[in-house]
Amino acid sequence: MSRRSGRWVKADEGPGIGSYDLRGARSTAMWMDPERGLVMVILVEPFDMTSEEQKIMYGSFMKAAISAYGKAPR
């Protein structure tokens, strides 16, 4: 996942091909997935999460958001 904070970058991992992400300093994150017509925001401040724990948290969040609100990919 992109670690550049402060600007939108094309995500190399995320909800789908062509998605973009924006990351904050304390693991807050936002994704835009044009393929599914979805914007996802997770506001968290974990100070002691490992990168693997963050990956699990983000993945679970994205799956739940896509399942509840996302359109089928084009």
Buried (B, 14 or more C-beta within 10 A) or exposed (E): BBEEEEEEBEBEEBBBEBBBBBBBEEBBBBBBBEBBEBEBEBEBEEEEBEEEEBEEBBEEBBEEBBEEEBEEEE
